[in-house]
């Protein structure tokens, strides 16, 4: 995956995705002690950045592959993204979702015409059911994060951010399956000016943090976090990219996630989901612990999504 691949991907998906706004908040700037630029993928189609990777992966399928549709497993945002991308391109989408997935995300998949198959809330159960559906239907499996075409698609959010703000010193991303941070790190490597990529991750699902330390992909025994989009683990395609290009990963507590989520809602008047709030919380924590590091630096933050169950707010 090189510089040209990323640019070609952006051109390929441009007709199907929004170039989302970059917003600022003087209140949050003051807290951090630096100008912050939020890439608001909560305003993206399907409410999250994942439409980018889903679209790129589908567009690159052959006509023969498209005939039987696509299948994936996802707790929500990639599920909605793939369903909408498939609808836009006229093919069938089969979506395996854990029974614990937020109802609003299931409703979104149904609205976009995706066929939902519920399973036990484990990665093993999700993968097994997706494999079974693929065998029965002939649908092509698309991984939510461990797929080169998906990784490139997700990286276009940071590419757009850098196009607007090429002087950024840092970009913060959430870390779940690793597709967004891997793609963003490629964008920073190819188009940034010594721009460092920093990940945000819950203590309750800190497999990426531990993987960076051990040098191998680690799992999670439990994932008791409000950030439902970050419960998946890294893959063999995105982990080497993360190892090479990501500066560090900052872990945050559940209470820090809730505080950050409320801060953005109150100060910026926009809806972000807990997984996005993890990234804001990571910036707040790291800037508090290392204020000199961020003083007068320019910081980008990828707000990954805004799909929130309003009947189950944490505040």
Secondary structure, 3 states (H helix, E strand, C coil): CCHHHHHHHHHHHHHHCCCCCEECCHHHHHHHCCEEEEEEHHHCHHHECCHHHHHHHHHCCCHHHHHCCEEEECCCHHHHHHHHHHHHCCCCEEEEEECCCCHHHHHHHHHCCCEEEEECCCHHHHHHHHHHHHHHHCCEECCCCCCHHHHHHHHHHHHHHHHHCCCCCEEEEECCCCHHHHHHHHHHHHHCCCCEEEEEEEHHHCHHHHHHHHCCCCCCCCCCCCCHHHCCCCCCCCHHHHHHHEEEEEEECHHHHHHHHHHHHHHHCCCCCHHHHHHHHHHHHHHHHCHHHHCCCEEEEEECECCCCHHHCCC
